[in-house]
Amino acid sequence: MATEINSKAPNFTLQNTKGDKVTLSDFQGRANVVLLFFPVAFSSTCTKELCTARDNMKFYDSLDAQVIGISVDSFFCLREFKKSENLNFTLLSDFNKEVSAEYNVLYDDFYGMKGVSKRASFVIDKQGNIQFKEILEDASELPNFKQIQKVLADLD
């Protein structure tokens, strides 16, 4: 499925850090969604990325935006990552790599590991349409948070 600007975001259901299922379409009509795909929990750049999102939650909350981090780590690993970094938003496990594949954000080879999520961000509006997309080939780069915030601010 295509993940182009103004196209419908592919729906999915994944487990959060408690093992509960979270479905993207449940946010439709209620909240904008910021999806942050990241390679691996506990790595330095991923920690910096997610802590940046954590530190800006008042802004996201003010715009009715739900931030969701997604990686191929198990939800057990993500639970410990969330706790250790005091992350105040949802982390989802794409352990089976289906959602990362559908959003076309999988590395073929990431330091010898097959099928790790690329660092990618998507803003999905309340109607379920993609309004921003950034897929980074270089995992040491951070998402363009300023542009994500601008797109969110323009939605309201």
C-alpha positions, -999 to +999 in steps of 0.1 A: +000+000+000+012+035-008+021+059+020+020+091+001+010+126+013-029+129+013-033+091+010-051+070+036-027+058+062-025+020+063-044+007+093-027-016+118-030-032+152+001-037+174+008-045+210+018-017+234+042-020+264+015-037+285+007-062+258-026-045+249-036-041+213-037-006+198-053+001+165-045+032+144-080+037+132-093+041+168-078+076+167-097+086+136-120+115+144-104+120+178-068+129+173-040+136+149-013+109+151+025+113+149+041+079+141+078+077+149+094+045+136+128+039+151+154+012+147+162-002+181+154+007+217+183+018+240+205+030+211+218+066+215+200+082+186+167+065+192+169+075+229+176+111+218+147+110+194+121+097+218+133+119+246+128+149+223+093+138+217+088+133+254+100+167+262+076+183+238+044+165+248+027+197+260+029+209+224+015+177+210-012+175+236-023+211+228-029+201+192-048+169+200-018+148+187-011+113+199+026+104+196+033+067+189+067+052+187+071+019+167+100-005+165+106-042+158+117-047+194+095-069+216+069-052+238+089-066+267+120-047+256+099-016+248+084-017+283+118-014+299+129+013+274+098+033+282+103+029+319+140+038+318+135+070+298+103+080+315+085+081+281+050+096+283+035+083+251+027+050+235+053+026+222+042-003+199+060-035+190+061-044+153+080-075+162+067-093+131+077-064+109+044-063+091+036-026+097+071-014+090+069-033+057+035-018+049+049+017+055+080+008+035+104+016+063+125-015+067+162-017+062+174-048+043+205-048+064+211-027+096+245-036+110+240-072+101+204-073+113+177-080+088+144-062+088+149-033+113+127-002+111+142+029+095+139+061+113+107+075+098+080+098+108+044+103+096+017+128+106-017+114+102-047+138+105-080+131+123-095+118+090-067+091+088-048+107+059-010+111+058-001+148+059+037+145+065+062+117+057+099+115+063+120+084+058+156+087+068+182+063+053+209+075+078+198+062+112+221+088+129+198+116+118+168+128+138+133+135+123+125+171+114+106+178+145+101+215+135+084+204+103+063+178+121+051+205+146+044+230+118+023+204+099+004+197+131-002+234+139-015+239+103-040+211+108-059+229+135 
